[in-house]
């Protein structure tokens, strides 16, 4: 079993203004895209439950997954979520089209 950092991109839209949309990104360590998707959903559900109960949103878990920046009124579209290996956009091994 090889652990690596995964990224889970979940489309999101504003329920009050459906034309407003974006992507909520989760990252963390997992052994597969399926595990990454499951963990992202779990930490989001825990953060939402805490927020709804008026509690502090849990921080990062020991496996590096966490959710922060909840946006009340925005709906995550979990069936359209995509998981894959995370690629550091500022890594020296990746060509970037912008100057730092």
N, C-alpha and C positions, 0 to 999 in steps of 0.2 A: 504494500500500500504506500503510495507516494503522495505526500501532502504538498499542496501548492496553494498560492493565493488565487482566489477566484473573484470575479466580478459578476454581480447579478444586476441587470438593467431591467427595471420595471416601469413600463409606461404609466403615466399619472395624468389625471385631468381634474380641473376645478369643477365641482358639481354645480356651483352657482353660475359659472361662466364656462360652458363646455368648449368654447373655442380656445381656452387657455389650457395648454398641455405641456408635458415635459417628460423627464425620466428621473426616477429615484434610483440612485446607485448604492448598492451594498457591496462591501468587500470583506473577505475573510478567508481563513484557511479551511480547505476541504480536500477530500480525496477524489471527488468527481463533480461534474456539473449538477447532477441530481442532488447530491448532498448539499452543495452550495445553495441551490434553490430552496431546499427544505430549511436550511439554517436561516437564510434571509427572511423567509416567511415567518419562522418562529420568533426571531428577534423583533420583527415588525409587530407581530401580534402581541408580544409581551409589552412592547413600548406603548402600543395603543391602549392596552388594558390598563397599564399604570396611569397613563394620561387621563383616561376616562374616569378612573377612580380618584383622580386628584393627587396621585403620588408622583414622585420623581421618576423620570424615565431611567430604566437600568442602563448602566454604562456597558462598555465592551465586556464580553464574556471571555473566559479563559482561552477559548479557541479563536479569539480576535473578532468575532462577529458582534455587531451591536447596531442599534438604530438610534438616530438622533435627528433633530430637525423635522419632527412631525409637522405636517401642514394641515390643520383642521379644515375640513371642507373639500379636501382633495381625495380622490379615489384612486387607489392603486389597481392596476389591471393585471392581476397575477397570472391569468391564463396566457397572456402575451409576454411574460417575463422570459428573458434569455440569460443563460449562465455560460460563462467560458473563462479561460485563463485570463488573469489580470495582466495587462501590459502597462508598465510604468511610462507615462507620457513624457517624462523628463529624463529617462534613462539615457546614458551615453551610447547605448547599443541600438537606440531607436532614432531614425532620421526624423527630425522635426522641421516644419516649414516656417518656424518663427524664431526670431532672435531673442535670446535672454538678456 
